[in-house]
Structures are given as C-alpha cells and as structure tokens.
C-alpha cells in the first residue's frame, strides 16, 4: 500500500480535519493538513538522506500523515488512541500486518509524554513532528496568546538540516526576541528537544538546536 492511497482515503482525511477542529475549539495550534504535510515532507527528507529503501519511506509518510488522528477523541493520550484508530483503518484497507505494526508503533510513540524512538519510522516521525515550529500554526489573536502561541508566533523562519557526512540533524530557528525570549522557548520545548536528541541518536546522528545563529544544543 502506498502513501498516495492513504492520502486519497476520504475517511482518513475526515478524521484529520475533524481532529484539528477539536484542537482549534480548545485553543491548540494548527494540527491539520499543513502540519501533517510538513511531517510527511520531513520524514521523507530524513530517510532519503540516510539511504533508506522506498518501502520504509512510504511507511514513514503514512505514519506522519495519520499521527494526530487520535485528537478527534481527546488530546490526552491521543498518540495511543490514534494508533488504535490507524490499526483499524489500515487493516480495513488491506495493509500487511507487519507494515501496520511499524506504523502504529510510530504513532503510539510520538507524544513527548510517553514517546520513545522504538524503530526507524517512529524516530523519523518524532524528528518531523517536534521540529514543526512556525508562526502559521498560531490561530489566536495576539491579545489571547499564551506562552505556546508566543513561542510559535515568534518563529520567523524554521528549517531542519540533516548532514549525513557530519552525522548531524539541526533545527535552525530565527526568533523575534521582542515576542518570545530564548528562555521562553526552552521552557515550553525542552522536553521535545530532548526527545529529538534521542530520535536523532537512533540514526547515529547528533541533534543540534540553533536559534538566531547561536548553537544551544
């Protein structure tokens, strides 16, 4: 089964969009097709640069596309409920059991509260998901901003760079310090960056965080 088949599945698309509407209602940043599309692109970028086969890349893209569907039930434990939903959907579509296992393992291990880079697909998904920090994810008015909104809104530019030769994976951010300090960023995202460090280590890479051209990790 290919990523394109999954992307064209209307049932899965409905769950993604409905889950995002729920998150918008409770005040969360964007988790719709822009976010999952970003994650799809990044997992493909990572695994191609590390010379993984096309089948593994397809599985990672499917996991990236479906990883947040559990939010339709509740934000709490959304990774686990999303994995269960993905199992049902992919099994119904006829995906082989071994491929389903890789995907639901990744989806069930992407939330920082309980995540761990347990396989290739999960490690790539963690790096893609946790490095998606950008202004366009914020949906509130400035007057309603909490610290999560400020941190995302402050990001003027975000880019991930994998250097296979130097064995590094770097998140480069340009932040407007008048909106959010670097300390604010660390207060919110330190656990995510530590998880990225573990995920990068799965590939024998060193994770780096660079903010305003200053290396911090």
N, C-alpha and C positions, 0 to 999 in steps of 0.2 A: 504494500500500500504506500502511496506517495503523499508527500505533504500537500500537493495540489488537490488531491482527492479530499483530504481533510479540510482544507481551506474552503472548498466549494460546498461543503456539507452545511445546509441551512440550519439544521438543528444545533450544531456546534456554534455557529455564528450567532444564533439567538441567545444561547447561554452566555456567550462572551459579552454581548451588548447588554443583556439584562443584568448580568453581574455588575457591569460598570454603572448602570443606572442606580443600582442599590448603593454602591460606594459613593456615588455623587450625592445621593439623598442623605447619607450620614456624614458627609463632609470630607471624603477622601479625594486624593489626587486622581488624575485620569488613569484608568486601567483598561481602556478599550482597545480598539484595533491599532491605534498608534503605538501603544505600549507593547502589545504582543508582537506587532510587526517589527518594532525595534529589536525585541528579543530574538525573533526569528533571524533577522539580519546578523546580529552579533554572534549567535551560536554557529551560524554558517561561516562567518568570518574566522572565528576561533578554530573550528575543526578543519576547515580547508587549509589554513596556515600551518596546522600541525599534521597535515597529510593523512587525515582520517578518510576512510572509504565513504562513498556516496550514500550507502545504506545507513551508516551511523549518522551521517549529516541529516538525512531525511527524518530519522527518529528524533534527533535533537530539535529539528524545526517543528515537528508535530508537538513535542512536549512544550516548546516555547509558546506555540500558538494557543495551546489549551491550558497552560499552567494556572491561570487565575479563574477558571470557571466555577470553582468551589465557592467564590464570593457570592454567588447567587443564593446560597443557603445562609451563610453568615461569614463575617470577616474572621471570627475566631475559628481556628482550626481549618481554614479554607484550603490549605495545602492537602490535608488528609481527605476532606470531602471531595475536593477536586480530583484526587487520584481515583477515588471510588467511582465518581461520575465518568471519568475518562475510560476506566476499565469497561464500564457498561457500553459506552458509545462505540469504542473501538472494537470491542468484541462483536457487537451487533453489525459492524461494518465488515467483519471477517478478517481482521488483522491477526497474524500468527501470535500465539501465546507468548513466545519469547520476546517479540517486539513490544507487545503490550507491557510486559514485565519491566522492560527498560524505561518505558515512558512513564508509567505510573510511579516507579521508584523515584524518578526525577521530579515529577510533580509533587509527590508527597514529601520531598526533602528540599523544597525551595524556600520555605519561610524561615526567617532567621531565628525564630523562637525554638525551632526544633530541627533545623536543617543540618544536613551533613553531605559532603560531596562523595556519594557512595559509588558512582560509576561515571563513565565518560559523559553521558547525557546530562546527568544531574550537575556535574561540575561546570559544564558549559552553560547550562541554564542559570545557575547561581551567578556566574560572572556577568551574564547578559542582563538578568533581572535587577541585580543590586547596583549596577552601574548606570541605570537609566534615570539620571537626574537632569531635569531640564525645566525651563520656565513654562513651556507649553503644557506641562502636566497640571499646572495650577488652575483651578476653576472658580475660586472665590474672588470677591472684590478685595482690594488691598486692606480696607477697613476691617475685614473679617479674618485676616491672616492669623494663623497660629504659627508655631515655630517650624512645623513641617512645610507649610506653604511658603514661609520666608526663605527657607533653605533652598527649595526648588526654584522659587521665583528669582533668587539671586544669581542663579547659574546662567551666565550669558553664552557660554559655549561649553560643550561636553564632547569628549572624544576618547575612545579606547584604542590603544595601540598594542598589538602583540608583536614582539620581536623574537622570532623563533631562534635566531642565531645567538642573541644575548640571553635568551630564556627569561624574558620579562613580559609582564602584562601590566600596562599602565593606564590608569584613568586620569586624563588631563581635564581639569576644570578651570574655567575663568569665571570668577565670582565677583559680583558687585559688593564691595565691603560696606557700602552705605546701607545695604538691605540686610545683609547677613554676615556675621563675622566668621572667621575660620573656626573659632571655638564653638559657635552655634552648629556648624556643620558636623563637627566631631561629636557633639552632644547627641545629635539625632542619628548619625550614621556610623558611629564607631563599630557597633556590633555587625553591621552589614559589611564594612571594610574588612573586619577580622574574618568573616565568613568567606569573602573574596580571596583573602590570603590562603585559606585552606583549600578553596576550589582551584586556585592557581597552582598550588603545591601538588595537587593531584596530577597535573600535567608536567610536573617538574619545572614550573615557572615561578618566578618571584613577583609578587604583586606590589605595585607602586601606586601611590596616590600623589598627584602633583596639582596643587592649587595655586593659581596665579604665578605659574612658572617656579614655584617653590616645592621641592620634594618633601613630603611629610611622612610617608611610609615607605 
